[in-house]
Amino acid sequence: MKKIFISLFVLFSLNVFSQETPREKIFISESLTGEIGKFYMEGKEIDMNKTFLDPKNIEKIQTYFGKSAEVHSGSIGAYLITRKKKTSLLTLQKFIEEIKSNN
């Protein structure tokens, strides 16, 4: 009985610890440190699910990896997007406010 209990304890504790997501800080530049899986543009974090970028305006996309990439293969890094033309970003809320103010 004791062996079964210890076996189950070890089995479930390994499962819990293996599902941890690392929150490693990644050095991108002197003014910017990022997190794994996040996107950055012009020094600010952006949400790619809520951002539309013109593919013709993207100059380059760089991926920065932290120390965990040396140990784990297939590591996800932080992404830095550089645009060709540095136009101001317009949120949907500001866009709607501008349309309402012009009417």
N, C-alpha and C positions, 0 to 999 in steps of 0.2 A: 504494500500500500504506500509505503514511504517512497519507494522508487517511482511509482506512478505519479505521485504528487510532485516530486522534484522534476521529473521529466516534463510534466505539463507546465510547471512554472517556468522552466527554462525555455520551452517551446513558445509560450505566449510572450515572455519578456523579449525574446529575440524578434518576434513579429512586431512588437510595439516600437522597439528602438530602430528597426530597419526602415520604418515609415517616416522618420524625421526628415524634414526638409531643411537643408542648411540655409542659414541667413548670413552668409559670408559677405563681408564688405569687399568690393573689388575696386582697386585703384585705377581710375581712368586718366585723370589729370590732376594737377595740383589743386584745382578748385572743385573737382568732382570725384566723389566716390559713389559707386553704384552697388546694386544688389543683383543677385542671380535672377535671370529671366526678365529683367526690367529693360525698358527702352528709354533712351535719352536723346534729346536734340537741343543743340545750343545751350547745354548746361542745365536743362530742365527735364524732369521725368515726364514722359507722355504715355497715355493709355492708347495702345495701338488699336483697341477695339472701338475707340471713339474718335480716332484721328484718320483723316483722309490726306494722303500725301500724293502729289502728282509724281508718278514714276519718272517722268522726264526731268524733274527738278531734283532728284536725288543724285548727289555727287558720289558718295560712298557710304557704305555701312561697315563699321568695324565691330568686331567681337572681342571683348576683353574677358579673360578667364582669371579666376582666383587661384589660390594655392590648392584647392581641392581638385582642380583639373589635372594636377600632377599625379594624383593618386587614382582618381576615377576616370575611366574612359567614357566618352559620351557626355561629358559635363556640359551644362548649359552656362553661358556667360551673360554678361551685360552688353547691350547693344548700343552703339553710338551712331546716330544718323547725321550725316552732314549734307546740307542742301546747297545747290548751286546759287540760287537767288534767296537771300535772307529776307523774305517778306514776313510780315507779322502774322501770327497764327490767329485765326478767327474761330471762336467757339460758336456752336449752334445758337446758344442763348444770345450772344451779342449780334449774330446775324439777324435773328428774329426781331430784336430790339431796333436795329437799324431800319429794317423794313417797315415796322410799325411807326417809327418816328418820321419816315418819309411820306407816309400816307396821310 
